[in-house]
Amino acid sequence: MAFKDTFEQYDWDTLEQEIYAVTEAEVAAVLKKERISLDDFKTLISPAAKPFLEVMAQRSHQLTKKRFGNTIQMYLPMYLSNECQNICTYCGFSMTNKIPRKTLSDAEILKEVAHIKKLGYDHILLVTGEANRTVGVSYMKHAIELIKDHFSNISIEVQPLGQADYELLMEAGLYAVLVYQETYHEATYKVHHPKGKKSNFHYRLDTPDRLGKAGIHKIGLGALFGLEDWRVDSFYTALHLKYLQRTYWKTKYSISFPRLRPHQGDVQPKVEMTDADLVQLICAYRLLDEDVELSMSTRESETFRNNIIKLGITSISAESKTNPGGYTAEPESLEQFEISDERSTGEIKEMIRKQGYEPVFKDWEVFA
């Protein structure tokens, strides 16, 4: 059994029709329920649910506060390399973009780490392009071992790997893996990933299964909003989440909400996702699952991130750089995408506290 078997039981076009056929009466009936099912989630992400956004937001706030308290987890991405063997139409790291390529050395990694630690971070997300020869398993293992004494929590967002590879990285100190399907629409996926290992839709789809079998502590899921209809992609993400929770019940899960941002390329969103749409989706996920972690990056604007703190988000990044060496002055290496919220870590901490929440940099300790 793998998620592919569950995935193939659903049809994209049928789901799209069902979502857009939902009525306001059906939404009202769902919001009276104490527990929300996957079918109910489909109702809550429909256009018909827009008039109920305030009700959804209040319930999302209550559920999040009950489960996570008045805390917001702070994390920071550290880009190790922008080298990539894939062609992805929406990404600045795409192989076809004629940009300076950079992979950090040990000394450069430790320089970045020293700067990040001064900012107070203890949760780090390591990010690379997908270039197996340059930043493959051995490079990642070495990087994790190099920095593990500096952080209590190390996550990665890199190319999909095999189960044995994940087990090796876990032994080195890996805690979590983020792997986004980008879009669950197979034909659209192929359009935006025409070349490279990432062009294999089903290998990427099976990655969370390999992570679950490896016994990873946490898996991060998500879709890139803009490649296809965000409502249908979000349903498939929720379907994926629920399958994984049933199958690998010892693992924790998180959902992220990336929207297409400016980059070295020219892909415009196929379907616009407004700020109100994103709020609706965040609240729908929280009503579906009060335990899942919901993460918000610096892709979003200051105003949006200020207003989303109380509506279901549990972790947030700040002062992010999306190019390798970006924290210690490597301006020649291209960013993966432009960030929108450029405030400092201190400013984000102040904003969180003004809303009655506590920014958390370290929430658990590892004992030998």
BELVENDA-V39191 format. One record per residue. PHI is phi in whole degrees, 0 to 359 (NA if undefined). PSI is psi in degrees with one decimal (none if undefined). Layout:
phi = [PHI	PHI]
psi = [PSI	PSI]
This chain:
phi = [NA	218	300	307	294	291	304	285	279	244	242	303	298	295	299	299	298	295	296	279	266	298	255	297	297	293	296	302	293	296	290	274	281	279	243	254	267	298	297	294	301	302	292	286	260	282	302	294	276	304	295	257	299	296	296	297	295	296	291	298	300	296	294	294	295	297	272	248	69	265	231	230	285	257	219	220	275	236	275	268	199	246	285	207	259	260	253	234	296	255	246	294	276	310	305	282	282	277	232	296	257	214	234	289	277	303	298	291	298	293	295	297	300	299	293	296	294	296	282	103	283	235	251	238	247	272	232	220	287	258	225	300	289	266	234	276	298	295	295	295	299	295	297	297	296	293	250	298	285	262	225	273	215	241	243	227	227	225	296	301	235	277	302	297	295	296	297	296	291	296	298	282	130	287	254	218	229	258	218	262	288	73	212	269	272	299	294	293	304	294	297	270	228	284	210	106	299	292	292	278	304	285	296	291	299	277	301	300	296	295	294	298	294	285	84	299	290	215	239	255	243	165	232	272	286	132	288	214	297	296	293	289	301	292	297	297	297	295	300	297	303	292	299	295	296	289	274	237	287	277	271	271	222	222	236	244	229	287	253	307	237	304	198	280	174	216	267	262	304	290	230	290	244	283	300	296	299	293	299	302	293	301	295	296	297	293	293	289	211	280	262	291	279	241	244	232	265	280	301	272	285	304	300	296	293	300	277	267	307	269	251	137	290	241	218	209	260	207	58	288	242	248	232	296	82	296	278	233	70	231	293	282	270	292	287	291	202	281	275	251	267	258	294	287	302	298	293	293	301	296	299	297	292	297	268	87	245	246	288	249	260	213	244	199	236	259	247	290]
psi = [132.2	167.2	-28.4	-37.8	-40.7	-44.4	-41.7	-6.3	-7.9	150.3	128.3	-51.4	-39.0	-44.5	-42.1	-44.2	-42.4	-41.2	-43.4	-8.0	-4.7	142.2	162.8	-33.6	-38.9	-38.1	-46.8	-38.9	-40.2	-41.0	-9.3	-12.4	148.5	-36.0	137.5	127.4	176.4	-40.6	-37.9	-39.1	-41.3	-38.1	-40.9	-17.0	6.3	159.5	-29.4	-17.7	-8.7	-43.1	-12.4	14.9	-39.6	-41.7	-43.7	-41.4	-41.9	-42.1	-38.4	-43.2	-45.7	-44.1	-41.4	-42.7	-37.6	-40.7	-40.0	-5.2	-160.8	57.0	148.1	120.3	132.3	134.1	167.8	135.9	141.4	113.7	122.1	-26.7	147.1	14.0	138.4	141.1	2.4	157.2	113.7	120.0	-20.3	0.6	136.2	-22.1	-4.0	140.1	-30.5	-14.0	125.1	84.7	158.3	132.7	144.4	131.0	126.8	140.1	174.0	-47.0	-40.0	-37.6	-47.5	-30.1	-42.9	-43.4	-43.1	-40.9	-44.2	-39.2	-33.6	-27.6	-13.7	1.7	141.2	-7.5	119.4	139.1	114.4	129.3	139.2	165.8	178.6	88.6	94.0	-37.8	-32.7	-47.0	54.8	-159.2	-42.3	-39.3	-45.0	-41.6	-44.6	-41.8	-42.7	-45.3	-33.4	-34.7	-5.7	-26.3	-10.1	-14.7	143.6	-12.4	115.5	122.3	161.4	149.7	90.1	-168.3	146.8	140.4	175.0	164.9	-44.6	-35.1	-43.6	-39.2	-39.0	-43.3	-33.6	-40.2	-31.1	-17.7	10.5	136.8	-44.8	156.0	129.3	126.3	110.9	135.0	-15.1	-64.4	144.8	4.0	106.8	-42.3	-42.6	-38.2	-44.9	-33.3	-41.1	-7.7	68.3	-18.7	148.1	170.3	-28.8	-15.3	-13.2	94.6	-46.8	-30.3	-40.8	-40.3	-33.5	-6.9	-46.8	-30.9	-42.3	-36.8	-43.3	-42.4	-30.0	-16.3	28.5	150.1	-41.4	142.4	131.7	130.6	167.8	168.6	153.3	108.1	123.4	-26.5	-34.8	-174.7	118.3	-29.0	-44.7	-42.8	-38.5	-35.5	-44.8	-36.7	-42.6	-39.6	-43.8	-45.3	-48.8	-36.2	-47.0	-40.0	-36.5	-37.5	-40.0	71.8	-12.8	-13.3	144.9	161.1	150.9	155.9	135.9	164.3	56.8	131.0	150.2	131.7	160.8	144.6	-177.9	81.2	-173.2	39.4	122.2	147.6	131.5	-38.9	122.9	137.8	109.5	169.0	-40.8	-37.8	-43.8	-38.7	-44.9	-43.2	-43.9	-44.9	-38.3	-41.1	-41.5	-38.7	-31.0	-38.5	109.6	-8.4	-22.0	140.1	137.0	123.6	142.4	124.7	179.7	7.1	-31.9	161.5	163.7	-50.0	-44.9	-45.9	-33.9	-43.0	-13.6	-11.0	-42.9	5.5	10.9	-16.8	140.4	-15.8	150.7	143.4	165.3	149.8	31.6	144.3	135.3	26.3	147.8	128.8	10.0	-24.3	-18.2	39.4	77.5	67.3	-18.4	-14.7	126.3	143.1	153.3	-39.8	161.2	137.0	160.0	-43.0	104.6	15.7	154.6	165.4	-41.4	-40.1	-39.0	-41.6	-44.1	-42.6	-43.5	-44.3	-35.3	-24.1	7.6	17.1	161.7	121.1	129.5	123.9	-25.1	115.9	1.6	162.2	144.6	126.9	133.9	none]
